[in-house]
Amino acid sequence: MKVSFRLRSESGFSLMEVMISVVVFSIAIVFLYQMLFSGRMQVEFEGERRVAAKAAELKIEELKYAGYGSSDAAADWTSLTMDIGTHPGNRRIVLDDRGTPDAQDDLAGMIRWTVRDTQWLDSGITTEAKVVDLTLRWPENWMRDSVRIVTVVAR
């Protein structure tokens, strides 16, 4: 014996059919939202990575341009010191101020470079140089990512 939940004169969907379609639609919406959110986060992280990589490249170029004997009293990331050791004292750097006066939404990180002496002999000529190892890490409150560049500055 077959049980029918519809009267012969009624047409449309049963409550069970409507509930199943709502559940399926809800799952699809949640999945789509997660994909969009994840994609947005990836784009934001990639943007931060590009800004940080460019900042690190610019800093290493500044240090190379300053030269082998550069010495500087600045204690923050604007310093151009090539003295042996780790620099700067205050390692905080603002990578992107997001164009707003509010510092809460700034992308800040930590920059540091270590300078050490090196030399090598090639064809009877001794070359003195300094190895500069620069690391930039961000974001400041959750050191998630980093960029590292190593270069040699000859005398």
Secondary structure as the mmCIF struct_conf table of DSSP 4:
data_model
#
loop_
_struct_conf.conf_type_id
_struct_conf.id
_struct_conf.beg_label_comp_id
_struct_conf.beg_label_asym_id
_struct_conf.beg_label_seq_id
_struct_conf.end_label_comp_id
_struct_conf.end_label_asym_id
_struct_conf.end_label_seq_id
BEND BEND1 PHE A 5 ARG A 6
TURN_TY1_P TURN_TY1_P1 ARG A 8 SER A 9
BEND BEND2 GLY A 12 GLY A 12
HELX_RH_AL_P HELX_RH_AL_P1 LEU A 15 ALA A 66
TURN_TY1_P TURN_TY1_P2 TYR A 68 GLY A 69
BEND BEND3 ASP A 76 ASP A 76
TURN_TY1_P TURN_TY1_P3 TRP A 77 THR A 78
BEND BEND4 ASP A 83 ILE A 84
STRN STRN1 GLY A 85 HIS A 87
BEND BEND5 GLY A 89 ASN A 90
STRN STRN2 ARG A 92 ASP A 96
TURN_TY1_P TURN_TY1_P4 ARG A 98 GLY A 99
BEND BEND6 THR A 100 PRO A 101
HELX_RH_3T_P HELX_RH_3T_P1 ALA A 103 ASP A 105
STRN STRN3 LEU A 107 ASP A 122
TURN_TY1_P TURN_TY1_P5 SER A 123 GLY A 124
STRN STRN4 ILE A 125 TRP A 138
TURN_TY1_P TURN_TY1_P6 GLU A 140 ASN A 141
BEND BEND7 TRP A 142 TRP A 142
STRN STRN5 ASP A 145 ALA A 154
#
